[in-house]
Amino acid sequence: MFRWSIGLAGALVLVGRAVAKPIAFADGTTVMVEYGAGTMTEEQVFYAPRYDVSVGGGHLELDSDETTKVRRISYARLNYLVRRWNLDDAQANVFAWGGLGSATGDTFSGTLLAENAGAQADYETRRVYASLKTDWQGSSAFSHRIDTLQLGLAPYKHDYDGLASWFLVQARQYTGGIHRGVESALLLRLFKGGAWVEAGVTNGGNLQAMAMFNF
């Protein structure tokens, strides 16, 4: 029983570090950079004083591939772990967040107060991964939401000190005139310890990439 408990605890640590999420661990800092060629770039930094809360901010740049529309949004945000399920050799999470910031763009003048809200649900074993995220940015002049679904498969069960590999299929939808239809992508994810990168190509032939560091 003791050996089983130790093994399960180790597996859950692996699972927790495998998921892109706004809270890594208590007293930890998460830095994320995401790039979608032709549509969006986002940088985020969050600090978690406890295991279920993190605070920080980010900067989002949206560039429409339909029109000349651009948005530049900087925000401060609070993230909260709503629920966590520790299962046999697996983990599931639900996160929610909200914040305020400022926005500039080419379809309105000056700088506007902007709001940010969103949520994420994820589930993972050491071989299967699924995540659904929705992130909304809005103001008196615009409303944009980015919905992202990721499904992944690991070709082997990774060890904590080893290199983990995932093959992912991603579907993403932008509202508010940023991109028409659903943008799909095939991605390769690699991570080891607190460092992770993923990159691939969308159905439009554009680069999609992300890097995340937890420390």
C-alpha positions, 0 to 999 in steps of 0.5 A: 500500500505504501509503495502504491501511494508513493507511485501514485503521488509521483505520477500526479506530480508528473501530470500536474507539470504536464498541463499548461495552466495558470497555477503551477504550484504553491510559491511558484512562478509561471512564465508563458509566451504563445505565438500564432502567426497572423492572429495573436501573440500573448505573454503572461507572468503569474505568481502563486502564493498558494496552490489554488491562487495565482496573480499576475498579468499579461499582454495580448496582441490580436491581428485580424487575418480578415481585415486590418483590425488590431488590438493591443491589450495589457491586463492584471489578472487573478487565477483560481483553481475551482476544483481538482480531482486526484484520480488513479494515475491521473488528474483533472482540474477546473480553473477560472480567472478574471481581471482588468486592463487597458486596450488600444486599437485601430477601430477606436481612439485612445485607451479603453478600460478592458475586462478579461474573464475565462476558464479552463478544464483539463484531464491527463494521464501519462498517455492521454491529455485533453484541455478546453479553454475559453478566454474573453477580452472586452471593452465598450468598443469590442468583444473578443473570445478565444476558445481552444480545444487540445487533445493529445497522446504520448507515445510513451509514459515519461519519467520525472527526470526524463523528456516527455513528448506529446502529439497534439491536435488543436482546434481554436476559434476567434470571435470578433472578426479576428479569424474566420472559421475554426483554426486547426493545428498539429503540434509537438509538445516537449517538456522536462522538469519546469521547462516546456515548448510546443510548436506546429503548423495550422491548417492555414500553413502558419506557425503555432508555438508556445513556451512555458517555464515554471520555477 
